[in-house]
Amino acid sequence: MIRKLASGGYRLYSLKKDSKTGKRRNLGTFKTKAAAEKHEREVQYFNRAG
């Protein structure tokens, strides 16, 4: 899940909430939405490959 930050960047969060904290895990911060989307695809591929 990608969210826009107040600073103008984009942050990638996990889809599932962390059971301990109740919050979504930060999977990286990016300057552009395209970079965040690219990394999101890489993360999804990695999760399914294993």
C-alpha distance matrix in Angstrom:
0.0 3.8 6.7 10.3 12.8 16.4 17.6 16.3 13.9 10.1 8.2 5.7 5.2 6.3 6.1 9.7 11.4 14.1 17.4 19.4 17.7 15.7 12.7 9.4 10.2 9.8 9.5 10.9 11.8 12.8 15.4 14.3 11.3 13.0 13.1 9.4 9.0 12.1 11.0 7.9 10.8 13.1 11.2 11.0 14.6 15.7 14.5 16.5 19.4 20.5
3.8 0.0 3.8 6.9 9.6 13.3 14.3 12.6 10.2 6.5 5.6 4.6 6.2 8.9 9.7 13.1 14.2 16.6 20.1 21.6 19.4 17.8 14.4 11.2 11.6 10.0 9.7 9.8 9.4 9.9 12.0 10.8 8.0 10.4 10.6 7.0 7.6 11.0 10.3 8.3 11.6 13.7 12.5 13.1 16.4 17.5 17.0 19.1 21.6 22.9
6.7 3.8 0.0 3.8 6.4 9.8 11.5 10.2 8.7 5.7 5.4 6.6 7.8 11.0 11.8 14.7 15.0 17.3 20.7 21.8 19.0 17.5 13.9 11.6 12.4 10.6 11.4 11.0 9.6 10.4 11.8 11.2 9.0 12.3 12.6 9.4 10.8 14.2 13.5 11.9 15.3 17.2 16.0 16.8 20.1 21.0 20.4 22.7 25.2 26.3
10.3 6.9 3.8 0.0 3.8 6.8 8.3 6.6 6.0 4.6 6.5 9.1 11.0 14.5 15.6 18.4 18.5 20.5 23.9 24.7 21.6 20.4 16.8 14.7 15.3 12.9 13.7 12.2 9.8 9.7 9.9 9.5 8.3 12.0 12.6 10.2 12.1 15.3 15.0 14.3 17.5 19.4 18.6 19.7 22.8 23.7 23.5 25.8 28.1 29.3
12.8 9.6 6.4 3.8 0.0 3.8 5.3 5.4 5.3 5.6 7.0 10.4 12.0 15.7 17.4 19.7 19.0 20.6 23.9 24.1 20.8 20.0 16.4 14.9 15.2 12.5 14.0 12.1 9.2 9.9 9.9 10.9 10.8 14.6 14.3 12.2 14.8 17.6 16.8 16.5 20.0 21.3 20.3 21.9 25.0 25.4 25.2 27.9 30.0 30.9
16.4 13.3 9.8 6.8 3.8 0.0 3.8 5.4 7.4 9.0 10.7 14.2 15.6 19.3 20.8 22.9 22.0 23.4 26.5 26.4 22.9 22.2 18.8 17.9 18.3 15.7 17.5 15.4 12.3 12.7 11.9 13.2 13.7 17.4 17.3 15.7 18.3 21.0 20.4 20.2 23.7 25.0 24.0 25.7 28.7 29.1 29.0 31.7 33.8 34.6
17.6 14.3 11.5 8.3 5.3 3.8 0.0 3.8 5.7 8.6 10.7 14.4 16.4 20.2 22.3 24.5 23.7 24.7 28.1 27.8 24.4 24.2 20.6 19.4 19.1 16.0 17.2 14.5 10.9 10.9 9.5 11.6 13.0 16.4 15.9 14.9 18.0 20.1 19.5 20.1 23.4 24.3 23.7 25.8 28.5 28.7 29.1 31.9 33.6 34.5
16.3 12.6 10.2 6.6 5.4 5.4 3.8 0.0 3.8 6.8 10.0 13.5 16.1 19.8 21.6 24.2 24.0 25.5 29.0 29.1 25.9 25.3 21.6 19.9 19.7 16.5 17.1 14.3 10.7 9.5 7.5 8.6 9.9 13.3 13.4 12.7 15.4 17.7 17.7 18.2 21.3 22.5 22.4 24.2 26.8 27.4 28.0 30.5 32.2 33.5
13.9 10.2 8.7 6.0 5.3 7.4 5.7 3.8 0.0 3.8 6.9 10.3 13.2 16.9 19.0 21.7 21.8 23.0 26.7 26.9 24.0 23.6 19.8 17.6 16.9 13.5 13.6 10.7 7.1 5.8 4.7 6.3 7.7 10.9 10.3 9.4 12.5 14.5 14.1 14.9 18.1 19.0 18.8 20.9 23.3 23.8 24.5 27.1 28.7 29.9
10.1 6.5 5.7 4.6 5.6 9.0 8.6 6.8 3.8 0.0 3.8 6.8 9.9 13.4 15.4 18.3 18.6 20.2 23.8 24.4 21.7 21.0 17.2 14.7 14.1 11.0 10.8 8.6 5.8 5.2 6.2 6.4 6.0 9.4 8.8 6.6 9.5 12.0 11.4 11.6 14.9 16.1 15.6 17.4 20.1 20.7 21.1 23.6 25.4 26.7
8.2 5.6 5.4 6.5 7.0 10.7 10.7 10.0 6.9 3.8 0.0 3.8 6.4 10.1 12.5 15.1 15.2 16.5 20.2 20.8 18.2 17.7 13.9 11.2 10.3 7.2 7.4 5.8 4.3 6.1 8.7 9.4 8.6 11.4 10.0 7.0 9.9 12.2 10.5 10.2 13.9 14.7 13.4 15.4 18.4 18.5 18.5 21.3 23.2 24.1
5.7 4.6 6.6 9.1 10.4 14.2 14.4 13.5 10.3 6.8 3.8 0.0 3.8 6.9 9.4 12.2 13.1 14.5 18.2 19.3 17.3 16.5 13.0 9.6 8.5 6.1 5.2 5.4 6.3 8.0 11.3 11.2 9.6 11.5 10.0 6.4 8.3 10.5 8.3 7.1 10.9 11.8 10.0 11.8 14.9 15.0 14.8 17.6 19.7 20.5
5.2 6.2 7.8 11.0 12.0 15.6 16.4 16.1 13.2 9.9 6.4 3.8 0.0 3.8 6.5 8.7 9.3 10.8 14.5 15.8 13.9 12.8 9.5 5.9 5.5 4.7 5.3 7.5 9.1 11.6 14.8 14.9 13.1 15.0 13.7 10.0 11.3 13.5 11.0 9.0 12.6 13.4 10.7 11.9 15.5 15.2 14.1 17.0 19.5 19.8
6.3 8.9 11.0 14.5 15.7 19.3 20.2 19.8 16.9 13.4 10.1 6.9 3.8 0.0 3.8 5.6 7.2 8.8 12.3 14.2 13.1 11.9 9.3 5.6 5.2 6.6 6.5 9.8 12.3 14.7 18.1 18.0 15.8 17.2 15.9 12.3 12.8 14.5 11.9 9.3 12.2 12.8 9.5 10.0 13.6 13.2 11.3 14.2 16.9 16.9
6.1 9.7 11.8 15.6 17.4 20.8 22.3 21.6 19.0 15.4 12.5 9.4 6.5 3.8 0.0 3.8 6.7 9.5 12.3 15.0 14.1 12.0 10.1 6.9 8.3 10.1 10.2 13.3 15.4 17.4 20.5 19.8 17.1 18.4 17.9 14.2 13.8 15.9 14.0 10.7 13.0 14.4 11.3 10.5 14.2 14.4 12.0 14.0 17.3 17.5
9.7 13.1 14.7 18.4 19.7 22.9 24.5 24.2 21.7 18.3 15.1 12.2 8.7 5.6 3.8 0.0 3.8 6.5 8.7 11.8 11.5 9.4 8.5 6.3 8.0 11.0 11.7 15.2 17.6 20.1 23.4 23.1 20.6 22.0 21.2 17.5 17.4 19.3 16.9 13.9 16.1 16.9 13.4 12.7 16.2 15.8 12.8 15.0 18.2 17.6
11.4 14.2 15.0 18.5 19.0 22.0 23.7 24.0 21.8 18.6 15.2 13.1 9.3 7.2 6.7 3.8 0.0 3.8 6.1 8.7 7.9 5.6 5.1 4.5 7.0 10.5 12.3 15.6 17.8 20.7 23.9 24.1 22.0 23.8 22.8 19.1 19.6 21.6 19.0 16.4 19.0 19.6 16.1 16.0 19.5 18.7 15.8 18.4 21.4 20.4
14.1 16.6 17.3 20.5 20.6 23.4 24.7 25.5 23.0 20.2 16.5 14.5 10.8 8.8 9.5 6.5 3.8 0.0 3.8 5.5 5.6 5.2 5.5 5.8 6.6 10.4 12.4 15.7 18.2 21.5 24.9 25.6 23.9 25.7 24.1 20.6 21.5 23.1 20.1 17.9 20.6 20.5 16.8 17.3 20.5 18.9 16.2 19.2 21.7 20.2
17.4 20.1 20.7 23.9 23.9 26.5 28.1 29.0 26.7 23.8 20.2 18.2 14.5 12.3 12.3 8.7 6.1 3.8 0.0 3.8 5.8 5.4 7.9 9.3 10.4 14.2 16.2 19.5 22.0 25.3 28.7 29.3 27.6 29.3 27.9 24.3 25.1 26.6 23.6 21.3 23.8 23.7 19.9 20.1 23.1 21.5 18.5 21.1 23.6 21.8
19.4 21.6 21.8 24.7 24.1 26.4 27.8 29.1 26.9 24.4 20.8 19.3 15.8 14.2 15.0 11.8 8.7 5.5 3.8 0.0 3.8 5.9 8.3 10.4 10.9 14.3 16.8 19.7 22.1 25.7 29.0 30.1 28.7 30.7 28.9 25.5 26.7 28.2 25.0 23.1 25.9 25.5 21.7 22.5 25.4 23.5 20.8 23.7 25.9 23.9
17.7 19.4 19.0 21.6 20.8 22.9 24.4 25.9 24.0 21.7 18.2 17.3 13.9 13.1 14.1 11.5 7.9 5.6 5.8 3.8 0.0 3.8 5.4 8.3 9.3 12.3 15.3 17.9 19.8 23.4 26.4 27.7 26.4 28.7 27.1 23.6 25.1 26.9 23.8 22.1 25.1 25.0 21.4 22.4 25.6 23.9 21.5 24.6 27.0 25.3
15.7 17.8 17.5 20.4 20.0 22.2 24.2 25.3 23.6 21.0 17.7 16.5 12.8 11.9 12.0 9.4 5.6 5.2 5.4 5.9 3.8 0.0 3.8 7.0 9.4 12.6 15.5 18.3 20.0 23.3 26.3 27.0 25.3 27.7 26.5 22.8 24.0 26.1 23.4 21.1 24.1 24.5 20.9 21.3 24.8 23.6 20.9 23.7 26.5 25.2
12.7 14.4 13.9 16.8 16.4 18.8 20.6 21.6 19.8 17.2 13.9 13.0 9.5 9.3 10.1 8.5 5.1 5.5 7.9 8.3 5.4 3.8 0.0 3.8 6.5 9.2 12.4 14.8 16.3 19.6 22.5 23.3 21.7 24.2 23.0 19.3 20.7 22.9 20.2 18.1 21.4 21.9 18.5 19.2 22.8 21.8 19.5 22.5 25.2 24.2
9.4 11.2 11.6 14.7 14.9 17.9 19.4 19.9 17.6 14.7 11.2 9.6 5.9 5.6 6.9 6.3 4.5 5.8 9.3 10.4 8.3 7.0 3.8 0.0 3.8 6.5 9.1 11.8 13.6 16.7 19.8 20.4 18.6 20.8 19.6 15.9 17.1 19.2 16.5 14.3 17.6 18.1 14.8 15.6 19.2 18.4 16.3 19.3 21.9 21.4
10.2 11.6 12.4 15.3 15.2 18.3 19.1 19.7 16.9 14.1 10.3 8.5 5.5 5.2 8.3 8.0 7.0 6.6 10.4 10.9 9.3 9.4 6.5 3.8 0.0 3.8 6.2 9.2 11.7 15.0 18.4 19.3 18.1 19.9 18.0 14.6 16.2 17.7 14.5 13.0 16.3 16.1 12.8 14.3 17.6 16.2 14.6 18.0 20.2 19.4
9.8 10.0 10.6 12.9 12.5 15.7 16.0 16.5 13.5 11.0 7.2 6.1 4.7 6.6 10.1 11.0 10.5 10.4 14.2 14.3 12.3 12.6 9.2 6.5 3.8 0.0 3.8 5.7 7.9 11.4 14.8 16.0 15.2 17.2 15.0 11.8 14.1 15.5 12.4 11.6 15.3 15.0 12.2 14.5 17.5 16.3 15.6 19.0 20.9 20.6
9.5 9.7 11.4 13.7 14.0 17.5 17.2 17.1 13.6 10.8 7.4 5.2 5.3 6.5 10.2 11.7 12.3 12.4 16.2 16.8 15.3 15.5 12.4 9.1 6.2 3.8 0.0 3.8 7.2 10.0 13.8 14.6 13.8 15.0 12.5 9.6 11.7 12.4 9.0 8.6 12.0 11.3 8.8 11.5 14.2 13.0 12.8 16.3 17.8 17.8
10.9 9.8 11.0 12.2 12.1 15.4 14.5 14.3 10.7 8.6 5.8 5.4 7.5 9.8 13.3 15.2 15.6 15.7 19.5 19.7 17.9 18.3 14.8 11.8 9.2 5.7 3.8 0.0 3.8 6.6 10.4 11.8 11.8 13.1 10.3 7.9 11.0 11.6 8.5 9.4 12.9 12.1 10.6 13.7 16.0 15.1 15.7 19.0 20.1 20.5
11.8 9.4 9.6 9.8 9.2 12.3 10.9 10.7 7.1 5.8 4.3 6.3 9.1 12.3 15.4 17.6 17.8 18.2 22.0 22.1 19.8 20.0 16.3 13.6 11.7 7.9 7.2 3.8 0.0 3.8 7.1 9.1 9.9 11.8 9.3 7.4 11.1 12.1 10.0 11.1 14.6 14.4 13.6 16.4 18.7 18.3 19.0 22.1 23.3 24.0
12.8 9.9 10.4 9.7 9.9 12.7 10.9 9.5 5.8 5.2 6.1 8.0 11.6 14.7 17.4 20.1 20.7 21.5 25.3 25.7 23.4 23.3 19.6 16.7 15.0 11.4 10.0 6.6 3.8 0.0 3.8 5.6 7.2 8.8 6.3 5.7 9.5 10.3 9.2 11.0 14.0 14.1 14.2 16.8 18.8 18.9 20.2 22.8 23.9 25.1
15.4 12.0 11.8 9.9 9.9 11.9 9.5 7.5 4.7 6.2 8.7 11.3 14.8 18.1 20.5 23.4 23.9 24.9 28.7 29.0 26.4 26.3 22.5 19.8 18.4 14.8 13.8 10.4 7.1 3.8 0.0 3.8 7.0 8.8 7.2 8.0 11.3 12.2 12.1 13.9 16.5 17.0 17.6 20.0 21.8 22.2 23.6 26.1 27.1 28.6
14.3 10.8 11.2 9.5 10.9 13.2 11.6 8.6 6.3 6.4 9.4 11.2 14.9 18.0 19.8 23.1 24.1 25.6 29.3 30.1 27.7 27.0 23.3 20.4 19.3 16.0 14.6 11.8 9.1 5.6 3.8 0.0 3.8 5.4 5.4 6.5 8.8 10.1 11.1 12.6 14.7 15.8 16.8 18.7 20.4 21.5 22.9 24.9 26.1 28.0
11.3 8.0 9.0 8.3 10.8 13.7 13.0 9.9 7.7 6.0 8.6 9.6 13.1 15.8 17.1 20.6 22.0 23.9 27.6 28.7 26.4 25.3 21.7 18.6 18.1 15.2 13.8 11.8 9.9 7.2 7.0 3.8 0.0 3.8 5.4 5.0 6.1 8.6 9.9 10.3 12.4 14.3 15.2 16.4 18.4 19.9 20.9 22.7 24.3 26.3
13.0 10.4 12.3 12.0 14.6 17.4 16.4 13.3 10.9 9.4 11.4 11.5 15.0 17.2 18.4 22.0 23.8 25.7 29.3 30.7 28.7 27.7 24.2 20.8 19.9 17.2 15.0 13.1 11.8 8.8 8.8 5.4 3.8 0.0 3.8 5.4 5.1 6.1 8.7 9.7 10.7 12.5 14.3 15.4 16.7 18.5 20.1 21.4 22.6 25.0
13.1 10.6 12.6 12.6 14.3 17.3 15.9 13.4 10.3 8.8 10.0 10.0 13.7 15.9 17.9 21.2 22.8 24.1 27.9 28.9 27.1 26.5 23.0 19.6 18.0 15.0 12.5 10.3 9.3 6.3 7.2 5.4 5.4 3.8 0.0 3.8 5.5 5.1 6.3 8.6 10.1 10.7 12.4 14.3 15.5 16.6 18.5 20.3 21.1 23.2
9.4 7.0 9.4 10.2 12.2 15.7 14.9 12.7 9.4 6.6 7.0 6.4 10.0 12.3 14.2 17.5 19.1 20.6 24.3 25.5 23.6 22.8 19.3 15.9 14.6 11.8 9.6 7.9 7.4 5.7 8.0 6.5 5.0 5.4 3.8 0.0 3.8 5.5 5.2 6.1 8.8 9.9 10.4 12.3 14.3 15.3 16.4 18.5 19.9 21.6
9.0 7.6 10.8 12.1 14.8 18.3 18.0 15.4 12.5 9.5 9.9 8.3 11.3 12.8 13.8 17.4 19.6 21.5 25.1 26.7 25.1 24.0 20.7 17.1 16.2 14.1 11.7 11.0 11.1 9.5 11.3 8.8 6.1 5.1 5.5 3.8 0.0 3.8 5.4 4.9 6.4 8.7 9.8 10.5 12.4 14.3 15.3 16.7 18.3 20.6
12.1 11.0 14.2 15.3 17.6 21.0 20.1 17.7 14.5 12.0 12.2 10.5 13.5 14.5 15.9 19.3 21.6 23.1 26.6 28.2 26.9 26.1 22.9 19.2 17.7 15.5 12.4 11.6 12.1 10.3 12.2 10.1 8.6 6.1 5.1 5.5 3.8 0.0 3.8 5.4 5.3 6.5 8.8 10.1 10.8 12.6 14.5 15.8 16.6 19.1
11.0 10.3 13.5 15.0 16.8 20.4 19.5 17.7 14.1 11.4 10.5 8.3 11.0 11.9 14.0 16.9 19.0 20.1 23.6 25.0 23.8 23.4 20.2 16.5 14.5 12.4 9.0 8.5 10.0 9.2 12.1 11.1 9.9 8.7 6.3 5.2 5.4 3.8 0.0 3.8 5.4 4.9 6.1 8.6 9.8 10.5 12.3 14.3 15.1 17.0
7.9 8.3 11.9 14.3 16.5 20.2 20.1 18.2 14.9 11.6 10.2 7.1 9.0 9.3 10.7 13.9 16.4 17.9 21.3 23.1 22.1 21.1 18.1 14.3 13.0 11.6 8.6 9.4 11.1 11.0 13.9 12.6 10.3 9.7 8.6 6.1 4.9 5.4 3.8 0.0 3.8 5.4 5.1 6.2 8.6 9.9 10.6 12.5 14.2 16.0
10.8 11.6 15.3 17.5 20.0 23.7 23.4 21.3 18.1 14.9 13.9 10.9 12.6 12.2 13.0 16.1 19.0 20.6 23.8 25.9 25.1 24.1 21.4 17.6 16.3 15.3 12.0 12.9 14.6 14.0 16.5 14.7 12.4 10.7 10.1 8.8 6.4 5.3 5.4 3.8 0.0 3.8 5.4 5.1 6.1 8.6 9.9 10.7 12.1 14.7
13.1 13.7 17.2 19.4 21.3 25.0 24.3 22.5 19.0 16.1 14.7 11.8 13.4 12.8 14.4 16.9 19.6 20.5 23.7 25.5 25.0 24.5 21.9 18.1 16.1 15.0 11.3 12.1 14.4 14.1 17.0 15.8 14.3 12.5 10.7 9.9 8.7 6.5 4.9 5.4 3.8 0.0 3.8 5.5 5.1 6.2 8.7 10.1 10.4 12.7
11.2 12.5 16.0 18.6 20.3 24.0 23.7 22.4 18.8 15.6 13.4 10.0 10.7 9.5 11.3 13.4 16.1 16.8 19.9 21.7 21.4 20.9 18.5 14.8 12.8 12.2 8.8 10.6 13.6 14.2 17.6 16.8 15.2 14.3 12.4 10.4 9.8 8.8 6.1 5.1 5.4 3.8 0.0 3.8 5.5 5.1 6.2 8.7 9.9 11.2
11.0 13.1 16.8 19.7 21.9 25.7 25.8 24.2 20.9 17.4 15.4 11.8 11.9 10.0 10.5 12.7 16.0 17.3 20.1 22.5 22.4 21.3 19.2 15.6 14.3 14.5 11.5 13.7 16.4 16.8 20.0 18.7 16.4 15.4 14.3 12.3 10.5 10.1 8.6 6.2 5.1 5.5 3.8 0.0 3.8 5.4 5.1 6.3 8.6 10.5
14.6 16.4 20.1 22.8 25.0 28.7 28.5 26.8 23.3 20.1 18.4 14.9 15.5 13.6 14.2 16.2 19.5 20.5 23.1 25.4 25.6 24.8 22.8 19.2 17.6 17.5 14.2 16.0 18.7 18.8 21.8 20.4 18.4 16.7 15.5 14.3 12.4 10.8 9.8 8.6 6.1 5.1 5.5 3.8 0.0 3.8 5.5 5.3 6.0 8.9
15.7 17.5 21.0 23.7 25.4 29.1 28.7 27.4 23.8 20.7 18.5 15.0 15.2 13.2 14.4 15.8 18.7 18.9 21.5 23.5 23.9 23.6 21.8 18.4 16.2 16.3 13.0 15.1 18.3 18.9 22.2 21.5 19.9 18.5 16.6 15.3 14.3 12.6 10.5 9.9 8.6 6.2 5.1 5.4 3.8 0.0 3.8 5.5 5.1 6.6
14.5 17.0 20.4 23.5 25.2 29.0 29.1 28.0 24.5 21.1 18.5 14.8 14.1 11.3 12.0 12.8 15.8 16.2 18.5 20.8 21.5 20.9 19.5 16.3 14.6 15.6 12.8 15.7 19.0 20.2 23.6 22.9 20.9 20.1 18.5 16.4 15.3 14.5 12.3 10.6 9.9 8.7 6.2 5.1 5.5 3.8 0.0 3.8 5.7 6.0
16.5 19.1 22.7 25.8 27.9 31.7 31.9 30.5 27.1 23.6 21.3 17.6 17.0 14.2 14.0 15.0 18.4 19.2 21.1 23.7 24.6 23.7 22.5 19.3 18.0 19.0 16.3 19.0 22.1 22.8 26.1 24.9 22.7 21.4 20.3 18.5 16.7 15.8 14.3 12.5 10.7 10.1 8.7 6.3 5.3 5.5 3.8 0.0 3.8 5.6
19.4 21.6 25.2 28.1 30.0 33.8 33.6 32.2 28.7 25.4 23.2 19.7 19.5 16.9 17.3 18.2 21.4 21.7 23.6 25.9 27.0 26.5 25.2 21.9 20.2 20.9 17.8 20.1 23.3 23.9 27.1 26.1 24.3 22.6 21.1 19.9 18.3 16.6 15.1 14.2 12.1 10.4 9.9 8.6 6.0 5.1 5.7 3.8 0.0 3.8
20.5 22.9 26.3 29.3 30.9 34.6 34.5 33.5 29.9 26.7 24.1 20.5 19.8 16.9 17.5 17.6 20.4 20.2 21.8 23.9 25.3 25.2 24.2 21.4 19.4 20.6 17.8 20.5 24.0 25.1 28.6 28.0 26.3 25.0 23.2 21.6 20.6 19.1 17.0 16.0 14.7 12.7 11.2 10.5 8.9 6.6 6.0 5.6 3.8 0.0
